[in-house]
């Protein structure tokens, strides 16, 4: 029953763009199957080895310039039924999540960009391979098709949105963080290239996630900020730690070339810093939109808001639980010295609240450390003010009694 309910919820309330993308994938793939089947029926020699592809939907390098629309339609064409089913399921779940997080318009731009650019780059690579090796199979026996480039770009989007989310496989036997899925996809593409000579799959996977990263890093608008220049989304974070110095050096020089070509917007002169290692002189007092500091402050503000809500809810629950025991304590202390006892109670409660504030912040593992320090400082300040305000009336009461 739980499995059926999960499947029902997964296949219900599908956003319109995701539904259209899955439908396009199924329709174009089935159309290519029909074309291949009719081609086999009309073959003069049944024993002849035919090219099982559809040059009108998939990208055939030797005929791509005569059918330029295939640079887009090739992404929505899977050449066998198994990959068609798997791609439809992955596209359904990933598209459903991203469309709700980004919106239909932004997701459509992302899919079209990553699909088209990855196919064009792979086509250029096959043309170059043909001229280097001289083998004609790269032109007329190799077809570029499949959603591999789009899916690898989806992994970049998930790294941007939920990098620390864990995915459990085989009954929690294998768990992996979302930010590490890019490494798994790259490793699988290398294995397929070595064992099966899957050069198209290798190019689509690695070009797709690079194109997706470039778009999110420099061009995508979110909350009025263009790009995500945070340190956690730097290009070097996609590679092992021992490769960071080399990758960072190369990435910064490529970035400078793109700036000179006008592809990327250069940083202002009085706020220039190393884009990948996030180092340099920042002379402006206020953060620039799209900078790492602005992105960090935006995330810190969201974390502070979430932490304040949690602390307020916990404070309300503590106050309601202690309200029942406070009348009994007041009756026991009323016969001796009410002013001094209330003062001591206030001091003890203020000291206890000040001591309990850090563990509350530390229990929230999803909250930034800076937000915890700021909230702790605010709690300590408010406790000091409350202690001072309660001490002043008690002192005045003692003086009035002496008089």
C-alpha positions in Angstrom: 0.0 0.0 0.0 2.8 2.4 0.8 4.5 1.7 -2.5 1.4 2.2 -4.5 0.7 5.5 -2.6 4.2 6.7 -3.4 3.9 5.8 -7.1 0.5 7.5 -7.2 1.8 10.7 -5.6 4.8 10.6 -8.0 2.7 10.4 -11.1 0.1 12.9 -10.0 0.2 16.7 -10.1 2.8 16.7 -12.9 3.7 20.3 -14.0 2.8 21.1 -17.6 6.3 21.6 -18.9 7.5 18.3 -17.4 4.5 16.6 -19.0 5.3 18.1 -22.3 9.0 17.1 -22.2 8.2 13.5 -21.3 5.6 13.4 -24.1 8.1 14.8 -26.6 10.6 12.2 -25.6 8.2 9.3 -26.0 6.7 10.6 -29.3 10.0 11.3 -31.0 11.5 8.0 -29.9 8.5 6.0 -31.1 8.6 7.9 -34.4 12.2 6.9 -34.9 11.4 3.3 -34.2 8.7 3.3 -36.8 11.1 4.8 -39.3 13.8 2.2 -38.6 11.3 -0.6 -38.9 10.0 0.6 -42.2 13.6 1.0 -43.4 14.3 -2.6 -42.6 11.1 -3.8 -44.4 12.0 -1.9 -47.6 15.6 -3.2 -47.6 16.6 -5.0 -50.8 18.9 -7.4 -49.0 17.5 -8.6 -45.7 20.9 -9.9 -44.6 22.6 -6.5 -45.2 23.8 -4.6 -42.1 21.8 -1.4 -42.0 22.5 1.7 -39.9 19.9 1.6 -37.2 19.3 5.3 -36.8 17.0 8.1 -37.8 18.9 11.1 -39.4 15.7 13.2 -39.2 15.5 13.1 -35.4 19.0 12.2 -34.2 22.2 14.0 -35.1 24.1 12.2 -37.9 27.4 14.2 -38.1 27.7 13.9 -41.9 24.1 15.1 -42.5 23.7 17.5 -39.6 24.0 20.6 -41.6 21.1 19.5 -43.8 18.9 18.9 -40.8 19.9 21.5 -38.2 16.8 20.9 -36.1 18.3 17.6 -35.0 20.7 19.4 -32.6 17.6 19.9 -30.5 15.4 16.8 -31.3 18.4 14.5 -30.9 18.2 14.9 -27.1 14.6 13.6 -27.1 15.4 10.4 -29.0 16.5 7.2 -27.2 17.6 4.4 -29.5 16.2 1.5 -27.5 13.2 0.8 -25.3 15.1 0.3 -22.1 16.8 3.6 -22.2 13.5 5.2 -23.2 11.7 3.9 -20.1 14.6 4.9 -17.8 14.9 8.4 -19.4 11.2 9.0 -19.1 11.2 8.1 -15.4 14.2 10.3 -14.6 12.9 13.2 -16.7 9.6 12.9 -14.9 11.0 13.1 -11.4 13.8 15.6 -12.0 11.7 17.8 -14.2 8.9 17.8 -11.6 11.2 19.0 -8.9 13.1 21.6 -10.9 9.9 23.1 -12.4 8.5 23.7 -9.0 11.8 25.1 -7.8 12.6 27.3 -10.8 9.4 27.7 -12.7 8.4 26.5 -16.2 10.2 29.3 -18.1 13.5 28.9 -16.4 13.5 25.1 -16.7 12.6 25.3 -20.4 15.6 27.6 -21.0 17.9 25.3 -19.1 16.8 22.2 -21.0 17.0 23.8 -24.4 20.4 25.3 -23.7 22.0 22.2 -22.3 20.5 19.9 -24.9 21.5 22.0 -27.9 24.9 23.1 -26.8 26.0 19.6 -25.7 24.8 18.1 -29.0 26.7 20.8 -31.0 29.9 20.4 -29.0 29.7 16.6 -29.5 29.1 17.0 -33.2 32.2 19.3 -33.5 34.2 16.7 -31.6 33.2 13.9 -33.9 34.0 16.0 -37.0 37.5 16.7 -35.5 37.9 13.0 -34.8 37.1 12.2 -38.4 39.6 14.6 -39.8 42.3 13.2 -37.4 41.6 9.5 -37.8 40.2 9.5 -41.3 37.5 7.0 -40.4 34.2 7.6 -42.1 32.2 5.8 -39.4 32.4 8.9 -37.3 30.3 10.7 -40.0 27.7 8.2 -41.1 27.7 5.4 -38.6 27.7 7.3 -35.3 24.6 9.1 -34.2 24.2 11.7 -31.4 21.1 11.2 -29.4 19.8 10.8 -25.9 19.2 12.7 -22.7 22.6 12.1 -21.1 23.7 15.7 -21.5 20.4 17.1 -20.0 20.5 14.7 -17.1 24.1 15.6 -16.2 23.1 19.3 -16.3 20.2 18.3 -13.9 22.8 17.0 -11.5 24.5 20.4 -11.5 21.1 22.0 -10.7 20.6 19.7 -7.8 24.1 20.5 -6.5 23.1 24.1 -6.6 19.8 23.6 -4.8 20.3 20.7 -2.4 24.0 19.9 -2.2 23.9 18.1 1.2 20.8 16.0 0.6 21.5 12.3 0.9 20.1 9.7 -1.5 19.7 6.1 -0.2 20.0 3.1 -2.5 19.3 -0.6 -2.0 17.5 -0.1 1.3 20.0 2.4 2.8 22.9 0.1 2.0 24.4 2.8 -0.2 24.0 6.5 0.6 25.5 9.4 -1.4 25.2 13.1 -1.3 23.7 15.0 -4.2 26.9 17.1 -4.7 28.9 13.9 -5.4 26.6 12.6 -8.1 28.5 14.5 -10.8 31.6 12.5 -9.9 29.7 9.2 -10.2 28.3 10.3 -13.6 31.8 11.2 -14.9 33.3 8.0 -13.7 30.6 5.9 -15.3 31.1 7.8 -18.6 34.8 7.0 -18.5 34.1 3.3 -17.8 31.7 3.2 -20.8 34.2 4.9 -23.0 36.9 2.4 -22.1 34.8 -0.8 -22.2 32.2 0.0 -24.9 33.8 2.9 -26.9 30.8 5.0 -26.0 32.3 8.3 -27.2 28.9 10.0 -27.7 27.8 9.2 -24.2 31.1 10.3 -22.7 30.9 13.7 -24.5 27.3 14.3 -23.7 27.7 13.7 -20.0 30.8 15.8 -19.5 29.8 18.6 -21.8 26.3 18.7 -20.4 27.3 19.4 -16.8 29.9 21.9 -17.8 27.3 23.9 -19.8 24.8 23.7 -16.9 27.4 25.0 -14.5 28.4 27.9 -16.7 24.7 28.9 -17.0 24.0 28.7 -13.3 27.3 30.3 -12.3 27.2 33.3 -14.6 23.8 33.9 -16.3 20.9 32.5 -14.2 18.9 35.1 -12.2 17.7 34.1 -8.8 16.3 36.5 -6.2 17.5 39.4 -8.3 21.1 38.2 -8.4 22.8 37.2 -11.6 24.7 34.0 -11.2 25.9 32.1 -8.2 29.5 33.2 -7.3 29.6 31.4 -4.0 32.6 29.5 -3.0 30.6 26.3 -2.6 29.6 26.4 -6.2 33.1 27.1 -7.7 34.3 24.9 -10.5 37.0 23.3 -8.4 34.4 21.8 -6.1 33.4 19.3 -8.8 36.9 17.7 -8.6 38.9 16.0 -5.8 40.9 18.2 -3.4 44.3 17.3 -4.8 43.3 18.7 -8.2 42.0 22.0 -6.9 45.2 24.0 -7.5 45.5 22.9 -11.1 41.8 23.2 -11.9 41.6 26.6 -10.2 44.6 27.9 -12.2 43.1 26.7 -15.5 39.6 27.8 -14.7 40.7 31.4 -13.8 42.6 31.7 -17.1 39.6 30.4 -19.1 37.4 32.9 -17.3 39.7 35.8 -18.2 39.5 34.6 -21.9 35.7 34.6 -21.7 35.7 38.0 -20.2 37.8 39.4 -23.1 35.5 37.7 -25.6 32.5 39.3 -24.0 30.9 36.0 -23.0 31.1 36.7 -19.2 30.6 40.1 -17.5 33.9 41.2 -15.9 34.0 42.1 -12.2 34.5 45.9 -11.3 38.1 47.0 -10.8 37.6 48.0 -7.2 36.1 44.6 -6.4 38.2 42.2 -8.3 39.2 38.9 -6.8 40.0 35.3 -7.7 36.8 33.8 -8.9 37.6 30.2 -8.1 39.6 30.5 -4.9 37.5 33.5 -3.6 40.6 35.5 -2.6 41.6 39.1 -3.3 41.0 42.7 -2.2 37.5 43.7 -1.6 37.5 47.5 -1.1 33.8 48.3 -1.4 31.9 48.4 2.0 28.7 47.0 0.5 28.5 43.7 -1.4 27.9 43.8 -5.1 24.9 41.9 -6.5 26.0 38.5 -7.7 29.2 38.5 -5.6 30.1 35.8 -3.1 29.5 38.2 -0.2 26.0 39.1 -1.4 25.2 35.5 -1.8 26.5 34.6 1.6 24.5 37.5 3.2 21.4 36.4 1.5 21.8 32.8 2.7 22.7 34.1 6.2 19.5 36.1 6.3 17.4 33.1 5.4 19.2 31.0 8.0 18.6 33.7 10.7 15.0 33.8 9.9 14.6 30.0 10.1 16.6 29.9 13.4 14.5 32.7 14.9 11.4 30.8 14.1 12.7 27.6 15.7 14.0 29.4 18.8 10.7 31.3 19.3 8.7 28.0 19.0 11.0 26.4 21.6 10.7 29.4 23.9 6.9 29.3 23.7 6.9 25.6 24.6 9.3 26.2 27.6 7.2 29.1 28.9 4.0 27.1 28.7 5.6 24.1 30.6 7.1 26.3 33.3 3.9 28.4 33.9 2.3 25.6 35.8 5.1 25.3 38.3 5.7 29.0 38.8 2.7 29.7 41.2 3.9 27.0 43.7 7.4 28.5 43.8 6.0 32.0 44.3 3.9 30.8 47.3 6.8 29.1 49.0 9.0 32.2 48.7 6.4 34.8 49.6 6.9 34.5 53.4 10.7 35.2 53.4 11.9 37.9 51.1 9.9 38.3 47.9 12.0 41.0 46.4 15.3 39.2 46.8 13.9 35.8 45.8 12.4 37.2 42.6 15.6 38.8 41.8 17.5 35.6 42.3 15.0 33.7 40.2 15.3 36.2 37.4 19.1 36.1 37.6 19.0 32.3 37.6 16.6 32.1 34.7 18.7 34.7 32.8 21.9 32.7 33.4 20.1 29.4 32.4 18.8 30.9 29.3 22.2 32.3 28.4 23.7 28.9 28.9 21.0 27.1 27.0 21.2 29.4 24.0 24.3 27.9 22.3 23.1 24.2 22.4 19.8 25.3 20.8 21.7 26.8 17.9 24.2 23.9 17.7 21.3 21.4 17.4 20.3 22.9 14.1 22.9 21.3 11.8 21.4 23.0 8.7 22.0 26.5 10.1 25.1 28.5 9.3 27.7 29.0 12.0 27.6 32.7 11.5 23.9 32.8 12.1 24.4 30.8 15.3 26.9 33.3 16.7 24.7 36.3 15.8 21.6 34.7 17.4 23.7 33.8 20.5 25.0 37.3 20.8 21.5 38.7 20.4 20.1 36.4 23.1 22.9 37.3 25.5 22.3 41.0 25.0 18.6 40.7 25.5 19.2 38.6 28.7 21.5 41.3 30.1 19.0 44.0 29.4 16.2 41.9 31.1 18.4 41.3 34.2 19.2 45.0 34.5 15.5 46.0 34.2 14.4 43.5 36.9 17.2 44.5 39.3 16.3 48.2 39.2 12.7 47.9 40.5 13.8 45.5 43.3 16.4 48.0 44.5 13.8 50.8 44.5 11.4 48.6 46.6 14.1 47.9 49.2 14.8 51.6 49.6 11.2 52.4 50.0 10.9 49.7 52.8 13.9 51.2 54.6 12.3 54.6 54.6 
